[in-house]
Amino acid sequence: MQTSILLTPGPLTTSPSVRRSMNRDWGSRDADFIALTHEMRERLLKIANAAATHTAVPIAGSGSLAVEAILGTLIPPSGKLLVLSNGSYGERIYNIAVRLQRPVLIVRGAEHEPTNLSEVETALENDLSITHVAAVHCETTTGVLNPIQKIAEIVNRHGRCLIVDAMSSFGALPVDLTTTKITAIIASSNKCLEGVPGVGFSLVEANTIAMSAGQSPSFYMDMHLQWREFERSGQWRFTPPVQVVAALVQALRELEAEGGPSARGSRYNENMQTLLSGMKKMGFQTFLRGDVQAPIIATFLEPTERWFTFEKFYSGLAQRGFLIYPGKLATKPSFRIGCIGSITSVEILSFLTAVSETISDLMARLASANDVR
Ligand SMILES: *Cc1c(COP(=O)(O)O)cnc(C)c1O
């Protein structure tokens, strides 16, 4: 069966070999699966050059579950979190911290701008009780790229711990944890790693996770206990999503074969440039300036002409085999198009043809409706 091309931030289009890798059973406590889990953890560390400093702690669930698990495990009730927010994923981190009853402060910036570094500096100078800072690498709400290296430099200079939500960038925008000090970075199986949904994980400093016993308010989502079980037996604490793990290992092998995150980032960048120039030719406007746009997902303003409604545009594209994503801006009607996944500019060019056909179709329908009236 022909599946649609997913131009979304994930789950996204996977390769046929990743999908095929799931087509068997595994015993979760069997040596074959233990080896698969080991390979997955090693490969995740290698992507970020973190084998000497960090440990990979996966957990079953979507990315937000891993965020909640790490915040609860690393921040003690006596700690205080500063959240740097310029979109809804920053807001989500704040909401999680509130629900976990951890003291939390939020610095909010404009959705179309990267994190303001002097505001980070000021917040840390003004409140010495802040122990942890949380930042979002690519804020998927808009696609804006936040300056994670510079944020890390400031947070470390002030002696605090940095937690990074790199959900929509990990695997495509290179991060080197040997040169950039980050206490914990969090991502999931189904975005730039091009696996299927079902596993979230953190690369967390080994000494930090070792010292985090008893801090999580959750029994299930205690990442310290999760880590301890991987170290002790190589096994998952609870039933693992075995097929998701198999798909992720296959996807990680394919990432290495492609040339690692920088090669993948280049492919996504070519997808993005093809997308932006094609959409611009058809009159669409982006929400972000080009220089702050990450090569992950683009936000377009909804056209104000009468032929356009998101629902009609979406279904015209869906009929032609492409699924796009609704907008999430607080201020303006918009929609989003992702350029990540197992696709190249060939698929983006076909998509642009589908957009052009959909527009002609919707305009013709509007014209004939007007004639009837
Ligand atoms: C996708 C995403 C998440 C997690 O979303 P889930 O739906 O829980 O997988 C978190 N942060 C960012 C920046 C994301 O793009």
The ligand as an SDF file (V2000), in Angstrom:
LIG
                    3D

 15 15  0  0  0  0  0  0  0  0999 V2000
    7.7360   16.8810   19.3300 C   0  0  0  0  0  0  0  0  0  0  0  0
    8.2950   17.7100   20.4180 C   0  0  0  0  0  0  0  0  0  0  0  0
    8.1450   17.3520   21.7850 C   0  0  0  0  0  0  0  0  0  0  0  0
    7.4630   16.1020   22.2590 C   0  0  0  0  0  0  0  0  0  0  0  0
    6.2520   15.8510   21.7010 O   0  0  0  0  0  0  0  0  0  0  0  0
    5.5550   14.4180   21.8800 P   0  0  0  0  0  0  0  0  0  0  0  0
    4.2780   14.6250   21.1560 O   0  0  0  0  0  0  0  0  0  0  0  0
    5.3780   14.1810   23.3150 O   0  0  0  0  0  0  0  0  0  0  0  0
    6.4680   13.4120   21.2560 O   0  0  0  0  0  0  0  0  0  0  0  0
    8.7450   18.1490   22.7290 C   0  0  0  0  0  0  0  0  0  0  0  0
    9.4500   19.2260   22.3840 N   0  0  0  0  0  0  0  0  0  0  0  0
    9.6210   19.6010   21.1100 C   0  0  0  0  0  0  0  0  0  0  0  0
   10.4430   20.8070   20.8090 C   0  0  0  0  0  0  0  0  0  0  0  0
    9.0390   18.8580   20.0790 C   0  0  0  0  0  0  0  0  0  0  0  0
    9.2170   19.2290   18.7940 O   0  0  0  0  0  0  0  0  0  0  0  0
  1  2  1  0
  2  3  1  0
  2 14  2  0
  3  4  1  0
  3 10  2  0
  4  5  1  0
  5  6  1  0
  6  7  2  0
  6  8  1  0
  6  9  1  0
 10 11  1  0
 11 12  2  0
 12 13  1  0
 12 14  1  0
 14 15  1  0
M  END
$$$$
